Amino acid sequence: MAAKPKRKRPAPVRAADIRARVLRGPDEEGRWYWRAWQTIDGKQVALGAGWWHPHEAERALVQLGGTPAAERARRTIAANVRELLEFWIGAQEMRPDLSPRTVEVRRAGARHVAAAIGDVLVVAVDRQVLERFRDRRLRELVTVRRKKRDADGNTTAVWEEIPTTRTSAPRSVHFEMLVLRMAWRWGREIGLVTGELPNVTVRVRGYVRNRYTPSPKETASVLQELDGWARLALLLYAGTGARLDEIAALTWGAIDWTQGELAVNGKMGQRVVPVEPPILAALQAAGPGEPSARVLDCAYSTSRAIYDRLDVACRAAGVPRFAPGGLRRAAVAALYRTGDPSIAGAIIGHSPVVAMRHYREVGATEKHDAMRSARLGHLPEAGETVIELPIRRRR
């Protein structure tokens, strides 16, 4: 007897600020078990649950105080792409789970999209519009609307393509398309737009992520070629394993000189990072300053220049070029060699699963040590008797 085909789980439904998603099912009557919740002060508060069909789930949310999607669509519709992006950016700014840096990066991507196709009606966005946007950005051109006067003095609005002042790298254009896709998906959920956004890809070629992890000796050589805020930033990288945004936003008031701890704030929230005496000595030499002042003696945006400063220092020191993230990987590897993944994850600011997947790098020495401990290949000689020891029972 052929098995019944597995039914596709329904997508989550939403009515105003109340949402519901399927937890399990379906039952014999085709209903799914839904849970409804509302986000209040950044926390999900359960409002109810039940076995419903998808159309019954939205009806239940309306009874809980939500607004049907059809009514929201009649009440508010984004006219063009610019309005959709403005609504979406406003929603991003209200999200408590996003850091200010993440919101700023998404706002920058939305700004480029709005400058090129902001006046295009949402109902007119098709594959041709998106492909033209992609191709113009890759050619380092941007479409600008200008007013021109004819011989009779009449003013008309025309579109012109002018070169941009920066390089439109394929990775940047890919991110801008991703921003538009995120905004479109969000707008469709709340009824601002309808329909699917065509899938237009941007091929990113020639980009190779720098995965080199420097040794402590190489890091020390590079530090001798740096000074000022760049040297202090690199020391904090190597001594804490923190992210660039966390180091750039670190203030003097976040340093506990007595306990030897830093309170860093990042995308995973605030956490406390213990630091060793060499790092505290370097901080003492650079400050301390006012509690609200940043530790790095430069503007927040200037701290992004650490990539260029590090590139020059690596060449001067004669070591392989590495990115600032290489010092974070080195810190993760050193902390995980201490034996407790939970402690290492609490210091670095991510879960052990993420660390093992993206940061943990196993060296050749660790592989050899593991093989010697496991004794792989050490088989008994012919005629030897292997005595199996009993397995100790767990209490």
C-alpha positions in Angstrom: 0.0 0.0 0.0 1.5 3.3 -1.1 2.2 5.8 1.7 0.2 9.0 1.7 2.0 12.1 0.4 3.3 14.4 3.1 1.2 17.6 3.3 3.1 20.9 3.1 3.0 22.9 6.3 1.1 26.1 6.0 3.0 29.4 6.1 2.6 31.6 9.2 -0.3 34.0 9.3 -0.5 37.5 10.7 -3.2 40.0 11.7 -1.9 43.4 12.8 0.7 42.6 15.4 -0.6 39.2 16.3 0.9 36.2 14.6 0.4 32.4 14.5 2.5 29.5 13.2 2.0 25.8 13.0 3.5 23.6 15.7 2.3 20.2 14.5 -0.2 18.3 12.4 -2.3 17.8 10.4 -5.0 15.7 12.1 -7.4 13.4 10.3 -9.6 16.3 9.3 -6.8 18.3 7.8 -6.4 20.8 10.6 -3.1 22.0 12.0 -2.2 22.9 15.5 -1.4 26.6 15.6 0.0 28.9 18.4 -0.8 32.6 18.4 1.4 35.2 20.0 2.1 38.9 20.2 5.4 40.7 20.7 5.3 43.0 23.7 8.4 44.8 24.9 10.6 42.5 22.8 9.1 39.3 24.3 6.7 36.9 22.7 3.5 36.6 24.7 1.3 33.5 23.9 -2.4 34.4 23.3 -3.9 31.1 22.4 -3.6 27.9 20.5 -5.9 25.5 18.6 -6.5 23.1 15.7 -7.5 25.2 12.6 -7.4 25.3 8.9 -5.3 28.1 7.5 -8.3 30.3 6.8 -9.7 29.5 10.3 -6.3 30.6 11.8 -6.5 34.1 10.5 -10.2 34.3 11.6 -9.0 33.3 15.1 -6.4 36.1 15.1 -9.1 38.6 14.1 -11.1 37.5 17.1 -8.0 38.0 19.3 -7.8 41.7 18.2 -5.9 41.6 14.9 -6.8 43.0 11.5 -7.3 40.8 8.4 -4.7 41.0 5.7 -7.3 41.9 3.1 -8.5 44.9 5.1 -5.0 46.1 5.7 -4.3 45.9 2.0 -7.3 48.0 1.2 -6.4 50.5 3.9 -2.6 51.0 3.1 -0.9 50.2 -0.2 2.7 51.3 -1.1 2.5 53.3 -4.3 6.2 52.9 -5.4 9.4 51.2 -4.3 10.6 54.2 -2.3 7.5 54.2 -0.1 7.9 50.5 0.5 11.5 50.9 1.5 10.7 53.8 3.8 8.0 51.8 5.6 10.4 48.8 5.8 13.3 50.9 7.2 11.0 52.4 9.8 10.0 48.9 10.9 13.7 47.9 11.1 14.5 50.8 13.4 11.7 49.6 15.8 13.1 46.1 16.1 14.9 45.5 19.4 16.8 42.5 18.1 18.8 44.5 15.5 21.9 46.4 16.3 22.3 50.1 15.2 25.0 49.0 12.8 22.8 46.4 11.1 20.0 49.0 10.6 22.5 51.5 9.2 23.8 48.9 6.7 20.3 48.0 5.5 19.4 51.7 5.3 22.4 52.3 3.1 21.4 49.4 0.8 17.8 50.7 0.6 19.1 54.2 -0.2 20.9 52.9 -3.4 17.8 51.0 -4.5 15.5 54.0 -3.9 17.9 56.3 -5.9 17.7 54.0 -8.9 14.1 52.6 -9.0 12.4 54.4 -6.2 9.8 56.0 -8.4 8.8 52.8 -10.1 5.3 51.7 -9.1 5.2 48.5 -7.1 2.7 47.0 -9.5 5.2 47.7 -12.3 8.2 45.9 -10.7 9.1 43.0 -13.0 12.1 41.1 -14.1 13.0 43.7 -16.7 13.1 46.5 -14.1 15.3 44.5 -11.7 17.7 43.4 -14.5 18.1 47.0 -15.7 18.8 48.1 -12.1 21.4 45.3 -11.7 23.1 46.0 -15.0 23.3 49.8 -14.4 24.8 49.3 -10.9 27.4 46.9 -12.2 28.3 49.5 -14.9 28.8 52.0 -12.1 25.9 54.1 -13.4 22.9 55.5 -11.5 19.6 56.8 -12.9 18.8 60.3 -11.8 15.7 62.3 -12.5 16.4 65.9 -13.8 14.4 68.8 -15.1 15.2 70.2 -18.5 13.8 73.3 -20.3 13.1 73.3 -24.0 13.3 76.3 -26.4 9.7 77.4 -25.4 10.6 77.5 -21.7 8.6 74.3 -20.8 10.0 72.1 -18.1 10.0 68.4 -18.5 11.4 65.6 -16.2 13.9 63.3 -17.8 15.9 60.3 -16.6 19.7 60.4 -17.1 22.4 57.8 -16.3 25.4 59.4 -14.6 28.6 57.7 -13.2 28.6 57.1 -9.5 31.5 58.2 -7.3 32.3 54.7 -6.0 32.7 51.3 -7.4 29.6 49.2 -7.6 31.1 45.8 -6.7 29.0 42.7 -7.5 28.8 41.9 -3.8 27.3 45.4 -3.1 24.8 45.0 -5.9 23.9 41.5 -4.6 23.3 43.0 -1.1 21.1 45.7 -2.5 19.0 43.1 -4.3 18.8 41.2 -1.0 17.6 44.4 0.8 14.8 44.9 -1.8 13.8 41.2 -1.4 13.6 41.5 2.4 11.5 44.7 2.1 9.2 43.1 -0.4 8.7 40.0 1.7 7.9 42.2 4.7 5.5 44.4 2.7 3.7 41.4 1.4 3.2 40.0 5.0 1.5 43.2 6.1 -0.4 43.9 2.9 1.7 46.8 1.4 2.5 44.9 -1.8 1.1 41.8 -3.5 2.7 39.1 -5.6 6.1 37.6 -5.7 9.3 39.5 -6.5 11.1 38.1 -9.5 14.3 36.3 -8.7 17.2 38.1 -10.4 20.7 36.9 -9.5 24.0 38.8 -9.3 27.0 36.6 -10.0 29.9 37.4 -7.6 33.2 36.3 -9.2 36.7 36.8 -8.2 36.0 37.4 -4.5 37.9 35.2 -2.1 37.3 35.5 1.6 40.5 35.9 3.6 40.5 32.9 6.0 44.1 33.1 7.1 44.5 32.9 10.9 47.7 34.5 12.2 49.9 33.0 14.8 50.8 35.0 18.0 54.2 35.7 16.6 52.8 37.1 13.4 50.3 39.2 15.4 53.1 40.7 17.5 55.1 41.5 14.3 52.2 43.4 12.8 51.5 45.3 16.1 55.0 46.8 15.8 54.1 48.4 12.5 50.9 50.1 14.0 50.4 53.0 16.4 47.5 55.0 17.8 44.0 53.8 17.7 44.8 51.1 15.1 47.3 49.4 17.4 44.9 49.5 20.3 42.0 48.1 18.2 44.2 45.2 17.1 45.2 44.5 20.7 41.5 44.4 21.7 40.8 42.1 18.8 43.6 39.7 19.8 42.9 40.0 23.6 39.1 39.7 23.6 38.0 38.1 20.3 35.3 40.8 20.0 33.7 42.0 16.8 34.7 45.3 15.1 31.5 47.0 15.9 31.8 46.0 19.6 35.4 47.4 19.8 34.5 50.6 17.9 31.6 51.3 20.3 33.4 50.4 23.5 33.5 53.3 26.0 35.7 54.0 29.0 32.7 53.7 31.3 32.3 50.0 30.2 35.7 49.1 31.7 35.8 47.6 35.2 39.4 48.2 36.2 39.1 46.4 39.5 37.7 43.1 38.1 39.5 43.4 34.8 36.4 43.2 32.6 34.9 44.9 29.6 31.1 45.2 29.0 30.7 45.0 25.2 27.5 45.5 23.3 26.9 43.7 20.0 24.3 42.0 17.9 23.9 39.3 20.5 23.3 41.8 23.3 25.6 42.8 26.1 28.1 40.5 27.6 31.1 40.7 30.0 34.5 39.8 28.6 37.4 39.3 31.1 40.8 40.7 29.9 44.3 39.9 30.9 46.8 42.4 32.5 48.6 43.2 29.1 45.3 44.5 27.7 44.5 46.5 30.8 48.0 48.0 30.7 47.4 49.1 27.1 44.1 50.6 28.0 45.6 52.4 30.9 48.3 53.9 28.6 45.7 55.1 26.2 43.3 56.6 28.8 41.1 56.6 30.7 38.9 59.2 29.4 35.3 60.4 30.0 32.9 57.5 30.8 30.8 58.3 27.7 33.8 58.7 25.4 34.9 55.9 23.1 38.1 54.0 23.8 39.3 54.3 20.2 40.5 57.8 19.6 38.7 58.1 16.2 35.3 58.5 14.7 33.1 55.4 14.7 33.1 55.4 10.8 36.9 55.8 10.8 37.4 52.4 12.6 36.4 50.7 9.4 39.8 51.8 8.0 41.4 49.2 10.2 41.3 46.9 7.1 43.5 49.2 5.1 45.9 49.9 8.0 46.2 46.2 8.7 46.9 45.5 5.0 49.8 48.0 5.0 51.2 46.7 8.4 51.1 43.0 7.1 53.2 44.0 4.1 55.6 46.0 6.2 56.0 43.1 8.7 56.5 40.5 6.0 53.6 38.3 7.2 50.7 36.9 5.1 47.9 39.3 4.9 45.0 38.6 7.2 41.7 40.3 8.0 40.7 41.5 11.5 38.4 38.5 11.7 41.5 36.3 11.7 42.3 37.4 15.2 38.8 36.6 16.3 39.2 33.1 14.8 42.5 32.8 16.7 40.8 33.8 19.9 38.0 31.2 19.4 40.6 28.4 18.7 42.5 29.3 21.9 39.4 29.5 24.1 38.0 26.2 22.7 41.3 24.4 23.5 40.7 25.2 27.2 38.0 22.4 27.1 34.7 24.1 27.9 32.7 25.2 24.8 30.0 27.0 26.9 32.5 29.3 28.6 34.2 30.0 25.2 30.9 30.8 23.6 29.9 33.2 26.5 33.1 35.1 26.0 33.1 35.3 22.2 29.3 36.0 22.0 27.8 33.1 20.0 26.6 29.6 20.5 29.1 26.7 20.4 27.4 25.4 17.2 28.1 28.7 15.4 31.7 28.7 16.7 32.3 25.2 15.5 30.9 25.9 12.1 32.4 29.2 11.2 35.4 29.9 13.6 36.9 26.7 15.0 39.9 25.6 13.0 41.7 22.3 13.9 45.4 22.4 13.6 47.8 19.6 12.5 49.1 19.2 16.0 45.6 18.7 17.4 44.9 16.1 14.7 48.0 14.1 15.6 47.3 14.3 19.3 43.7 13.0 18.7 45.0 10.1 16.6 47.5 9.2 19.3 44.8 9.3 22.0 42.4 7.2 19.9 45.2 4.7 18.9 43.7 4.2 15.5 45.6 1.5 13.6 47.1 -0.1 16.6 45.6 -3.6 16.1 46.4 -6.7 18.2 49.0 -9.1 16.7 47.8 -12.5 15.5 47.3 -14.9 18.4 47.0 -12.2 21.0 43.9 -12.4 23.2 41.9 -9.2 23.6 40.2 -9.0 27.0 37.0 -7.0 26.9 36.6 -4.9 30.1 33.0 -4.5 31.4 31.3 -1.1 30.8 30.9 0.8 34.0 27.3 1.4 34.7 26.1 5.0 35.2 24.7 5.8 38.5 
